[in-house]
Amino acid sequence: MNHYYNPVHTIQGPGSVGCLPELLKEMHLPNRRVLLLAWGEKVFQNQVFSKLIEKEDKFKIYPKVFQESNPTVEQLFDIYQETRTFDPSAVVAVGGGSIMDVGKSLCCLYGNEITDVNELRELIKKRNDHEPKVRWIGIPTTAGTGSETTCWATIWDPLKDAKRSVENHENYAYAALVDPQMTEGMPLKLAVSSALDAVAHAAESYWAKGTNCVSKALALNAIQIIMTHVEDLLNGVPEAQDAMAQGSMLAGMAFSNTKTTACHSISYPLTMHYGIPHGTAVSMLLAPVLGMNAARTEGLEELLKALKVADAKELKKRISNILLRSGQPNCLRDWGVKREDLPHLAQLGITKGRADNNPVEVTPEHVQAILEEIYMDTAEEK
């Protein structure tokens, strides 16, 4: 049977961020305290947020900037320690995936007495103890993660060589405001990396073991929108931002029910150990994983049509070209990955809940072969 559930009140389109004050009122917050977590001080200059900070709507706002990418358990603990005495009854997360991850994680941490990083680490490991005490609203400023419509968060633990997940089905956002105007000024590299991350979310949702008819429909629509307008994005056409915002949102809604698969699983150590932007890492993996999964992907023709390619080989060429045109390396070697590290990275690329969600079994040997495939630019090898 097909099951799909996503309770997020989603508002998309230019100017949608203006709905925030009314949404906060609808939440009937007991103490009207709101943690406003943002990627930079510039966010607070936006008229909507500045009025909230100035208490024009009678909310008590704690504005907090968080600028780290790929948040670690140590960074999460620090921000928890700083903000817990404020006792917010809502978190508004304004930024990319890292901001969303921290914001929704905090919702599950408040109400717990956590004295050090090790206690936090152990709490995260206890997957059944992540019931949120606080609700949150997501306002993305990148178009790719879809995190505003999912209930889990990624927290990195490089000291333990691990990627951890805070998740609970009660931790979906109260609302998501997907306003393309909030993505204006995003650097091209980040815009492209984010867009390709959304394509990977959608494709992986499409073939995941837990896929369903609703997620598949959302995934195809997301891929179609992004791959149709990615050329406009590369050429700086303003309308592309709205298309990317729509595609990212739909992809997030798709994988909110299915989770991701091998692309994300294999990508985590590439980001953690070599700093390859998450969206770039998963995009390089998309073609070889598609090739591996093709025979087990129901509706493959529809997926290839949405991707606008004939097969995995053509997809690799297209993604490589998009990365290069956005000013990013398109292979592991050019990101500084050492070939002798591939066996270790292959071992780390088996992530529970992601690799085992792939329609084809994924072993370290499979992962190493995939890493070898994207180690050098195919054209250069020839």
Long-range contacts (C-beta under 8 A, 24 or more apart in sequence): 2-212, 2-213, 2-214, 3-212, 3-257, 4-212, 4-213, 4-214, 4-215, 4-257, 5-169, 5-257, 6-149, 6-172, 6-253, 6-256, 6-257, 7-172, 8-148, 8-149, 8-172, 8-173, 8-174, 8-175, 8-176, 8-253, 9-174, 9-175, 9-176, 10-148, 10-149, 10-175, 10-176, 10-178, 10-249, 10-253, 11-175, 11-176, 11-177, 11-178, 12-178, 12-179, 12-245, 12-246, 12-249, 13-178, 13-179, 13-180, 13-242, 14-179, 14-180, 14-181, 14-242, 15-179, 15-181, 16-177, 16-178, 16-179, 17-46, 17-48, 17-139, 17-177, 17-179, 17-181, 17-182, 18-48, 19-175, 19-177, 20-48, 20-49, 20-52, 20-92, 20-137, 20-139, 20-177, 21-48, 21-51, 21-52, 21-57, 23-137, 23-174, 23-175, 23-177, 24-52, 24-57, 24-59, 24-90, 24-92, 24-137, 25-57, 27-89, 27-90, 27-135, 27-174, 29-59, 29-89, 29-90, 30-89, 31-60, 31-87, 31-89, 32-58, 32-59, 32-60, 32-89, 33-59, 33-60, 33-62, 33-86, 33-87, 33-88, 33-89, 33-90, 34-59, 34-60, 34-61, 34-62, 34-88, 34-89, 34-90, 34-91, 34-92, 35-62, 35-64, 35-83, 35-86, 35-88, 35-90, 35-91, 35-92, 35-103, 35-106, 36-61, 36-62, 36-63, 36-64, 36-92, 36-94, 37-64, 37-66, 37-91, 37-92, 37-93, 37-94, 37-95, 37-99, 37-102, 37-103, 37-106, 38-63, 38-64, 38-65, 38-66, 38-94, 38-95, 38-99, 39-65, 39-66, 39-67, 39-94, 39-95, 39-96, 39-98, 39-99, 39-141, 40-65, 40-67, 41-65, 43-94, 43-95, 43-141, 49-94, 62-86, 62-88, 66-95, 66-98, 66-99, 66-102, 68-98, 69-98, 70-98, 70-154, 70-156, 70-271, 70-272, 70-278, 71-98, 71-101, 71-102, 71-105, 71-155, 71-156, 72-155, 72-156, 72-157, 72-158, 73-117, 73-120, 73-121, 73-124, 73-155, 73-156, 73-157, 73-164, 74-117, 75-102, 76-102, 76-105, 76-106, 76-109, 76-120, 76-155, 77-114, 77-116, 77-117, 77-120, 79-106, 80-106, 80-109, 80-110, 80-114, 80-120, 84-109, 84-110, 88-134, 89-134, 89-135, 90-134, 90-135, 90-136, 90-137, 90-174, 91-134, 91-135, 91-136, 91-137, 92-136, 92-137, 92-139, 93-136, 93-137, 93-138, 93-139, 93-148, 94-139, 94-141, 94-182, 95-139, 95-140, 95-141, 95-142, 96-140, 96-141, 96-142, 96-144, 96-145, 96-190, 96-194, 97-142, 97-144, 97-145, 97-147, 97-154, 97-278, 99-141, 100-138, 100-140, 100-145, 100-147, 100-148, 100-153, 101-147, 101-153, 101-154, 101-155, 101-166, 102-153, 103-136, 103-138, 104-132, 104-136, 104-138, 104-147, 104-151, 104-152, 104-153, 104-166, 104-171, 104-173, 105-153, 105-155, 105-166, 106-134, 107-132, 107-133, 107-134, 107-135, 107-136, 107-171, 108-132, 108-133, 108-166, 108-168, 108-171, 110-134, 121-157, 121-160, 121-164, 124-155, 124-164, 124-165, 124-166, 125-164, 127-165, 127-167, 130-166, 130-167, 130-168, 130-171, 131-168, 131-170, 132-168, 132-170, 132-171, 135-173, 135-174, 136-171, 136-173, 136-174, 137-173, 137-174, 137-175, 137-176, 137-177, 138-173, 138-175, 138-176, 138-177, 139-176, 139-177, 139-179, 139-182, 140-176, 140-178, 140-182, 140-183, 140-245, 140-248, 141-182, 141-183, 141-186, 142-183, 142-186, 142-190, 142-191, 142-194, 142-248, 143-180, 143-183, 143-186, 143-191, 143-194, 143-195, 143-198, 143-241, 143-244, 143-245, 143-247, 143-248, 144-193, 144-194, 144-195, 144-196, 144-197, 144-198, 144-244, 144-248, 144-279, 145-194, 145-197, 145-198, 145-248, 145-252, 146-198, 146-201, 146-248, 146-249, 146-251, 146-252, 146-253, 146-255, 146-256, 147-252, 148-173, 148-176, 148-177, 148-178, 148-249, 148-252, 149-173, 149-176, 149-249, 149-252, 149-253, 149-256, 150-252, 150-255, 150-256, 151-256, 152-259, 156-272, 158-272, 158-273, 161-272, 161-348, 163-268, 163-272, 163-351, 165-353, 172-256, 176-249, 178-245, 178-246, 178-248, 178-249, 179-245, 180-241, 180-242, 180-244, 180-245, 181-241, 183-241, 183-244, 183-245, 184-241, 188-233, 188-234, 188-236, 188-326, 188-327, 189-277, 189-326, 189-327, 189-328, 190-277, 191-233, 191-241, 191-244, 191-326, 192-230, 192-233, 192-234, 192-279, 192-322, 192-323, 192-326, 192-328, 193-277, 193-278, 193-279, 193-280, 193-283, 193-326, 193-328, 194-244, 194-248, 194-279, 195-226, 195-230, 195-233, 195-244, 195-247, 195-248, 195-279, 196-279, 196-280, 196-282, 196-283, 196-286, 196-319, 196-322, 196-323, 197-278, 197-279, 197-282, 197-283, 198-222, 198-226, 198-244, 198-247, 198-248, 198-251, 198-252, 198-279, 199-223, 199-226, 199-227, 199-247, 199-251, 199-283, 199-286, 199-307, 200-260, 200-263, 200-264, 200-279, 200-282, 200-283, 200-285, 200-286, 201-251, 201-252, 201-254, 201-255, 201-260, 202-226, 202-247, 202-250, 202-251, 202-254, 202-255, 203-263, 203-286, 203-290, 203-303, 203-307, 204-255, 204-258, 204-260, 204-261, 204-262, 204-263, 204-264, 204-289, 205-251, 205-254, 205-255, 205-257, 205-258, 205-260, 206-254, 206-297, 206-299, 206-303, 207-261, 207-293, 207-296, 207-297, 207-298, 207-303, 207-358, 207-359, 208-255, 208-258, 208-259, 208-260, 208-261, 208-357, 208-358, 208-359, 209-261, 209-356, 209-357, 209-358, 209-359, 210-257, 210-258, 210-259, 210-357, 211-258, 212-257, 212-258, 214-257, 215-253, 215-254, 215-255, 215-257, 215-258, 216-254, 216-299, 218-250, 218-251, 218-253, 218-254, 219-250, 219-251, 219-254, 219-255, 220-302, 220-303, 220-306, 221-250, 222-246, 222-247, 222-248, 222-249, 222-250, 222-251, 222-254, 223-247, 223-251, 223-303, 223-306, 223-307, 224-306, 225-250, 226-251, 227-306, 227-307, 227-308, 228-308, 230-322, 234-322, 234-325, 234-326, 258-357, 259-353, 259-354, 259-357, 260-354, 260-357, 261-289, 261-293, 261-354, 261-355, 261-357, 261-358, 261-359, 262-289, 262-292, 262-293, 262-354, 262-355, 262-358, 262-360, 262-362, 262-367, 262-370, 263-289, 264-351, 264-354, 265-349, 265-350, 265-351, 265-354, 265-355, 265-358, 265-362, 266-349, 266-355, 266-367, 266-370, 266-371, 267-349, 268-348, 268-349, 268-351, 269-345, 269-348, 269-349, 270-332, 270-335, 270-337, 270-345, 273-341, 273-345, 274-332, 274-335, 274-336, 274-337, 276-332, 276-335, 276-337, 277-328, 280-323, 280-328, 283-319, 283-322, 283-323, 284-319, 284-320, 284-323, 284-330, 284-331, 284-332, 284-374, 285-370, 285-374, 286-315, 286-319, 287-312, 287-313, 287-315, 287-316, 287-319, 288-312, 288-316, 288-370, 288-373, 288-374, 289-358, 289-370, 290-315, 292-360, 292-366, 292-370, 293-358, 293-359, 293-360, 295-360, 296-359, 296-360, 297-359, 316-378, 317-378, 320-377, 320-378, 320-379, 330-377, 331-374, 331-375, 331-376, 331-377, 331-380, 332-371, 332-374, 332-375, 332-376, 333-375, 333-376, 334-377, 337-375, 339-375, 342-368, 342-371, 342-372, 342-375, 343-368, 345-371, 346-371
